[in-house]
Structures are given as C-alpha cells and as structure tokens.
Amino acid sequence: MPSQATVTLPELLEVARRLVDEAGADALTMERLAEAAGISRSSAYRLVGSREALVQQLAAAGVDVEARGDARERVLAAARDVFSRQGLDGATIEAIAEAAGVGTATVYRQFGDKKGLLRAFAQSMKIRRTVWDAARGPSGDLAADLERVAVTALEQLRGDEALMRIILGERLRGSSLLGELADAPDRSIHGLAALLRHYVERGELLDEDPYRLARALQGLLFGFGLFGNLWGLPGDGDPLRDAKTVVAIFLRGAKRGVQ
C-alpha cells in the first residue's frame, strides 16, 4: 500500500478504478477507497471532495462506473461467448478475462479458479434459476409450473445452441472438468426432481421415482430444444407451443388418472 504522504489524485483514481473492476460499483465507498489506498478517509475526501465528485472524475478519465460496475457479470457474459467458441475444456482464464475487458487477477479474485468460474456460470443460467424457483415455491398448478420450466429450457437450449452442443460433446468424451461438477447439489436435475416430488406427494403424478420422471421430462426437452435442429427435423420453433406439447406428452404418461 502507498503511504498517505505519497498518494496523488491520479493514483487514488487508479485505486478507485481497480476497486470498481474487482468488486463492483457498490464497493466504491470513500471508506473502502481510503482503505484500499492506505490513507485516512479525511485524506481521501481532501483529494476528491466526495463520492459524487469521485464518480465524475472517473467519468472524465474515461471510466464509466455504471458500465464497469459489475465485473462478475461481465466475466460471466464473456465466459458464455468464449465457452461457445473454444469449449469448456479449451477455454482459458486469460481468454475469458480478455473478452471481459478485465485482468486475469480479477477473474481469480471473483471465482478462485476455472472450476469455480464454471460452477458460477452454471449457477447463473436462467433454466437453473427457474427450476429452483419453481421447486421452492410450486404454484399448485402442475401444468403451469412445468410449462414455465419447459419454456425457459427450450429458449436456453435454442439460444445457446452452440454452447449446448459443445457441452454435450464434452460430456460424451468424458470431460474431467464436467465430471468434477457433476456432484453439485444445485444442478437443474435436482431442482426438477424436487418439483416433481412435490406433485407426486400431492397425488397428482404417478408414485414413481422423481428422478426418473425428471429424466423423462429432460429427454423430451432436449428432443424438442436441441436434437430437432441437430437432426434437421421440421418444426416452427415456437418455444411456448413446444413447451405445451412437451408438458402434455409428459403428463399423458405421468399424471394419475390419464388414459
């Protein structure tokens, strides 16, 4: 840390820029800035005047605090692009950092290592959040809950088709990185099984292992969302219509009292 006597305004602005890069705009407080620069808060205030003035000076220096505010989200967005082009095994921290416009040290601070980054990336996927939201708060309408999950899954499978193909290929090749993540307790399959278990216990679904039911539903979703395009099968690509079809077919075989 520089001593209080040696910190200049340009140096303090550089400390502020790094703080925003590494921890986000919310971390840019005068207290955090002073601590990071190794000076007192009163010295920081004397140099920049106030947080608002600091933000203005950063903007004048070409640092858009709002745009740079969430380094973590920028890295995750860059990871999606790099993973889609280079694969999960082939992508490097350096390539992801460059795509995000941050230093490699920022990626390591945020995620620890590549495995930590991949785990966070998986957690950030919309389908995982949707499945667990439904599992933790089922609406009581079985078809509606499943259609909500199905629409999100189909949109993601189609929107990230290149990435999904890469994940499928690396899984088939026995990727050690994917294998290490297979025990994650928040995987989508666990959330989907939890949602289906709720409706099994309510008596609306057959008294079957929820994981077998979840695998059956996942198979339909992959068929409509990925394999159809992969094999050149006809379809209009409407995720809502396909979601209703998937859920109807699934419930025809899994719902109690359906002939």
N, C-alpha and C positions, 0 to 999 in steps of 0.2 A: 504493500500500500504506500502511495506517496505521502509525505508528511504534509501537515496542514500548511506549512510555510511555502511549499513548492507547488501547490495546486493552482493552476491558472484556469481562467474561464474555458478556453478550448479543451483543456484536459478534463474539466468537470463535464463538459458537454459530451465528450467521448465516453466517459464513465456512464452518463445517462443513456447514451445510445446503446451501449452494451447491456445495460440493465433492462431496457425495453426489449432488446433482441432475445435475451435469455429468459426473462420472467414475465414479459407482457406489460402492457400499459398500466395495469393496476398496481404493479410493483414500483412505479415511478412516483414515489413519495419523497419529500425532502429528507425525511429521516433515513430511508433506505439509501438515497443518493449520498448523503453525508457519510453513512457507514461504509458504503462501497468505495468512496473516495478517500476514506481515512481522515476525515476532517469533522469538525463540530457542525451542528445544524446552523448555528449562527453564522459560521463562515460560509456555508452553502448559500444561506439567504443573502449574505452580503455580495456574493458573486453573481447570483441570478435574480434576486429580488423576490420571486415567488414561484410556485409550481406553474402557474399560468404563464408567467414570463419565460420560464424554462421551456415549456412546450413551444412557445412562439419562437424562441431562439433555436430550438432544434429544427423547427419547420424552416426557418431561414437558412439553416445549414443543410437543408435537403433531406431531413429525417422526418417522415410522416409518421407520427406516433400512432395514429389510428391504424394505418396500413401495416406498421411493423409491430402492432400491439401484441399479437398472439403468435409467438414463434412456434409454439407447439402445433397449432392448427396449420401453419404454413408448412411445417415439416411433414405432417400427416398428408396434406394435399399433394406435396411433392412426392412423397413415398408412393402414393397411388399411381402417379404418372411413371415413375421410374420402375416400379414393380411390373407395370403393364408392358413396359418395353424390354426390361432386362431380366425379368423373372425374380422370384423371391430369393432363390439361392444366389443368382448372379448379381443382384443389386448390391451396391456398396454404400456405406455411410457417407463416403466422400461424394458420390454421385447424387445422393439424396440431399445432402447439405447444399451442394452447388445449385441444384434445381430449386431449393427453397430460398436461396439467397442468404444463407447463414453460414457460420463457421462450423466445422465438424465438432468443435468443443461444445457448441450449443446443443447439437443433437445428442451428444453423450450426456450432457447435464440433464436434458429433458427425459431421456429414455434409458440411460445406462449403457446399453449395447444394442446390437442389431436384433437380438431376440426380444428385448424389451420394446424396441420400436415396432416390431412385427406384432407383438401382443397388443400394444396400444392401437395399432392400425386396425386389427381385427375388432377390438372393442368399439372403435369409432364407426364401424359400418352400420348403416341405418337398419338393416334387417335384424342385426343382433339387438339393437335398442328396442325395435318394435316388438320382437318376440318376447323379450323380458318384460316390457311394459304390459303386454297382454297377459303374461303368466302371473305377474304380481297383482294385476287388477283386472281379472276377467269380467266382462260386462254382463255375463249371464246369457248372452245370445251367442250360442256356439257358432253358427254360420257366420255371423258378423265378425266375431273375433278371428276366425280362420281366414275369412276374405281379406281382412285388414293385413294379416301376416302375409297372405299369398300375393296381394298387390305389391307390397313392399319388396318381397323376394323376387318377383318377376321383373320389377323395374330395375332392381340392382343387378340381377343376372344379365339383363339385356344392356343396361347402361355401362356395365363393367365387363362386357363380354370378353375382351382381350385378356383382362386380368383373370377372369374365371377360367378361361381355357388354360392359362399358364398354371394356375393353382391345381387344376385337375391333372395336368400333365406331370407336375412335380410330385403330386400325391401318388400317382401311378408309378413314378420312378422311385418312390420311397425316400423322398426328401427328408434328411435328418432334421432340418430346421422345422418343418411342419410336424414331424414326429414328436419333437420336444414340446410342441404347443398343444398336442392332442389331449393332454390331461387338464387343460384349462377349465375350471368349474363354470365359467360363464359362456361357454360355447352355445351357439344357437340351438343345437340339438337338445341340450339340457333344458333350455327355456321352453322349447316346443313340447318336450315331454312333460314338463311341469304343467303347461297349459292344458294339454290333453288329459293328464291325470285328474285335473280338477273336474273335467266333464265326465270322465269315467266314474269318479266317485259320486257325481250327481245322478248317475244312472242314464246319461244321455248317449254315451258311447259304449260299445261292447266292452266287457270286462277282459281287456287284453292288456298286455304289457305296453305302457305308454311309449316306450322307446320303439317298439315295433310299429306302432301307429305313426310315430313321428317319422320313422324311416320311410314308411309308405307315402306319407304326405310329401316328404322331401323328394322322393323319386318322381312324383307327379310334377312337382315344381321345376325340377331340373329338366324333365322331359319337355315341358312347355316353354321354360325360360331359356334353356341353353341348347339342348340337343336338337330341338326342332330346326333352329338356324344352322347348327353344325352339320346336320344331315340334309339341309335344303328342303325341309318339309313345308308344305303350304300352311299359311296362317296369316291373319290380319294384324297380329302384333299388338292388339289392344289388351293391356295388362289387366284392366278391370273385367273385361269379358272373359279372358282366360282364367283369371282368379276365380270367378264364379263357376266356371266349368270344372276347374280342378277341385274346388271345395265340394261341388255337387257329386262328382265321381267318388271322391274320398268318403263322403258321408253315406253314399249309397251302399258302400261296403262296410262302414264302421259304425254307423248310427243304429242304435237299438230300434227295433220295430220297422225298419225299412226293408221291403221285399225287393 
